[in-house]
Amino acid sequence: MSVLHVAVVREDVPGGASPDALDTVRQARSVAQSLALCGWRASEHVFGRDPSVLEAELAQIRPDVVFNLVESWSGLASLACVAPALFRKAGLAFTGADEGSMALSGDKALARRLLHAAGLPVPSGATMEELRRGVFPGASTYIIKARFEDASLGLGPDCVVAARQPQELLDAMQGLASRMGGDCVAEGYVRGREFNVALLAEAGGGVCVLPVAEMVFDPGLTGPAILHYAAKWEQESADYAASVRSFDLAGEEDLASNMRRIALSCWDLFGLAGYARIDFRVGEDDGLPYVIDVNPNPCITPDAGFAAAALRANLDHAVVVRSIVLDALARAGRLETASHV
């Protein structure tokens, strides 16, 4: 039997790109290395501005499965869903979420509405359009985020604002929109702790909930305790050093269990696949978890949070990559094509 061929596809990353964009290149290389450790053949490809170029490449090599690492297209995260649509059109098995799941979770306003309608805990919120129509959740403190782009894009301490009137909040959003891809949402700011739950598909259609991680912020931190852009990506900054990941939830099993349950509900609600990460804030007043982001196909570089959670569960990077590939083949009804499994 021939060796399984996996095409690793990422977006085009120009020279001088931002740290988060450059991380995509590192991610592709690390996945290719882990595929080799699995005994499989890996080829690397770029999803550029002209989709027909990639289509032609894939048509020529006919890989057994595509490992989809495309996080944006033409500079827009909202168009990342084009990639799985292209793979589906080509009749190829692909890893992770499909185009529908990516589109639903990628619009933070729509995702919040879906979560609320499903009875899952989310902060209150509003779009700029809703505020213009007079829809206002009420006087409170809000955090303003990119609506269609990565949640950390343009996010900084100045994005946490107090607003007593709709126009006050709208003015703040309009002032921040340009650095957030042109549109943003306001979400009730949950003062408290931040957690994330990583999910990994298992054989037979199950989902493994990896150990719950907390982002612990330096108590001497000035400004709101949030994981903003600098805290995530600017390694030389004080903000980056002001938060550390912890898996120590001793004595908080009820809280961890609640977040695991909610995370699995998010997986089902958005039709996620392969792997995902659900982000939470836990209120300092009520101690309750609130979903703040649903992340299909999260970053899986070896130093990322997902890989750290997997290692905590004694799953190394190659095991994670293998599980994601086998899930893609199983969903496509092609598991028998895998060799060396």
Backbone hydrogen bonds, N-H to C=O, Kabsch-Sander energy under -0.5 kcal/mol:
donor,donor_aa,acceptor,acceptor_aa,energy
6,V,4,L,-0.6
6,V,41,R,-3.1
7,A,5,H,-0.5
7,A,65,V,-2.4
8,V,6,V,-0.7
8,V,43,S,-3.4
9,V,7,A,-0.7
9,V,67,F,-2.4
10,R,45,H,-2.0
12,D,47,F,-1.2
17,A,14,P,-1.2
22,L,18,S,-2.5
23,D,19,P,-1.5
24,T,20,D,-0.5
24,T,21,A,-1.3
25,V,21,A,-0.6
25,V,22,L,-0.7
26,R,22,L,-1.4
27,Q,23,D,-2.4
28,A,24,T,-2.2
29,R,25,V,-2.0
30,S,26,R,-2.4
31,V,27,Q,-2.4
32,A,28,A,-2.3
33,Q,29,R,-2.2
34,S,30,S,-2.1
35,L,31,V,-2.5
36,A,32,A,-1.8
37,L,33,Q,-1.6
38,C,34,S,-1.3
39,G,36,A,-1.6
40,W,35,L,-2.3
41,R,4,L,-2.9
43,S,6,V,-1.9
45,H,8,V,-2.9
47,F,10,R,-3.1
48,G,46,V,-1.0
53,V,50,D,-1.6
54,L,50,D,-0.7
55,E,51,P,-2.5
56,A,52,S,-2.3
57,E,53,V,-1.9
58,L,54,L,-2.8
59,A,55,E,-2.3
60,Q,56,A,-1.7
61,I,57,E,-2.1
62,R,58,L,-2.6
64,D,5,H,-1.8
65,V,5,H,-1.4
66,V,93,A,-2.6
67,F,7,A,-2.9
68,N,66,V,-0.9
69,L,9,V,-3.1
69,L,67,F,-0.7
71,E,69,L,-0.5
73,W,76,L,-2.0
76,L,73,W,-1.8
79,L,76,L,-1.3
80,A,77,A,-1.8
82,V,79,L,-1.9
83,A,80,A,-1.3
85,A,81,C,-1.3
86,L,82,V,-2.3
87,F,83,A,-2.3
88,R,84,P,-2.5
89,K,85,A,-2.3
90,A,86,L,-1.8
91,G,88,R,-1.6
92,L,87,F,-2.6
95,T,66,V,-2.3
102,M,98,D,-2.2
103,A,99,E,-2.1
104,L,100,G,-2.4
105,S,101,S,-2.3
106,G,102,M,-1.8
107,D,103,A,-1.0
108,K,106,G,-0.9
108,K,147,R,-2.3
111,A,107,D,-3.0
112,R,108,K,-1.9
113,R,109,A,-1.9
114,L,110,L,-2.5
115,L,111,A,-2.5
116,H,112,R,-2.5
117,A,113,R,-2.7
118,A,114,L,-1.6
119,G,116,H,-1.6
120,L,115,L,-2.7
126,A,186,A,-2.3
128,M,184,C,-0.7
131,L,127,T,-2.0
132,R,128,M,-2.1
133,R,129,E,-1.2
134,G,131,L,-1.5
135,V,130,E,-2.9
136,F,134,G,-0.8
140,S,163,A,-2.1
142,Y,161,V,-3.6
143,I,187,E,-3.0
144,I,159,C,-2.3
145,K,185,V,-2.6
147,R,183,D,-1.7
153,L,150,D,-1.9
155,L,152,S,-1.9
159,C,156,G,-2.3
160,V,157,P,-1.4
161,V,142,Y,-2.7
161,V,159,C,-0.7
163,A,140,S,-2.8
169,L,165,Q,-1.7
170,L,166,P,-2.8
171,D,167,Q,-2.7
172,A,168,E,-1.5
173,M,169,L,-2.2
174,Q,170,L,-2.7
175,G,171,D,-1.7
176,L,172,A,-0.8
176,L,173,M,-0.8
177,A,173,M,-1.8
179,R,176,L,-1.2
180,M,177,A,-1.8
181,G,178,S,-0.6
182,G,177,A,-2.6
183,D,180,M,-0.6
185,V,145,K,-2.6
186,A,126,A,-2.9
187,E,143,I,-2.2
188,G,124,S,-3.5
189,Y,141,T,-2.6
190,V,188,G,-0.5
191,R,189,Y,-1.0
192,G,190,V,-0.5
193,R,282,V,-2.1
194,E,215,M,-0.6
195,F,280,F,-2.2
196,N,213,A,-2.3
197,V,278,I,-2.6
199,L,276,A,-2.9
200,L,208,C,-2.4
201,A,274,G,-2.9
202,E,206,G,-3.1
205,G,202,E,-1.3
206,G,203,A,-0.6
208,C,200,L,-3.7
209,V,207,V,-0.6
210,L,198,A,-2.5
210,L,208,C,-0.8
213,A,196,N,-2.4
214,E,246,S,-3.1
215,M,194,E,-2.6
216,V,214,E,-0.8
216,V,244,V,-3.3
217,F,215,M,-0.6
218,D,242,A,-3.2
221,L,218,D,-2.4
226,I,224,P,-1.6
228,H,226,I,-1.5
229,Y,155,L,-1.8
232,K,228,H,-1.5
232,K,229,Y,-0.5
233,W,229,Y,-2.6
234,E,230,A,-1.4
235,Q,233,W,-1.3
237,S,234,E,-2.2
241,A,237,S,-1.2
242,A,238,A,-0.7
242,A,239,D,-0.6
243,S,240,Y,-0.9
244,V,216,V,-2.3
246,S,214,E,-2.6
249,L,247,F,-1.2
252,E,249,L,-2.5
256,A,252,E,-2.4
257,S,253,E,-3.0
258,N,254,D,-2.1
259,M,255,L,-2.2
260,R,256,A,-2.3
261,R,257,S,-2.3
262,I,258,N,-2.3
263,A,259,M,-2.6
264,L,260,R,-2.1
265,S,261,R,-1.8
266,C,262,I,-2.2
267,W,263,A,-2.1
268,D,264,L,-2.0
269,L,265,S,-2.7
270,F,266,C,-2.4
271,G,267,W,-0.5
271,G,268,D,-0.7
272,L,267,W,-2.2
275,Y,273,A,-2.4
276,A,199,L,-2.0
277,R,295,N,-2.1
278,I,197,V,-2.5
279,D,293,D,-2.6
280,F,195,F,-3.1
281,R,290,Y,-2.0
282,V,193,R,-2.6
283,G,281,R,-0.5
283,G,288,L,-2.0
284,E,191,R,-2.9
287,G,283,G,-1.8
290,Y,281,R,-2.6
291,V,121,P,-3.0
292,I,279,D,-2.6
293,D,279,D,-1.2
295,N,277,R,-2.6
295,N,293,D,-0.5
297,N,275,Y,-1.5
304,A,301,T,-2.4
306,F,299,C,-0.5
308,A,304,A,-1.9
309,A,305,G,-2.3
310,A,306,F,-2.3
311,L,307,A,-2.6
312,R,308,A,-1.8
313,A,309,A,-1.0
313,A,310,A,-0.8
314,N,311,L,-2.1
315,L,310,A,-2.6
316,D,314,N,-0.6
320,V,316,D,-2.0
321,V,317,H,-2.6
322,R,318,A,-2.5
323,S,319,V,-2.4
324,I,320,V,-2.1
325,V,321,V,-2.2
326,L,322,R,-2.7
327,D,323,S,-2.0
328,A,324,I,-1.8
329,L,325,V,-2.2
330,A,326,L,-2.5
331,R,327,D,-2.6
332,A,328,A,-1.4
333,G,330,A,-1.2
334,R,329,L,-3.3
337,T,334,R,-2.1
338,A,335,L,-1.6
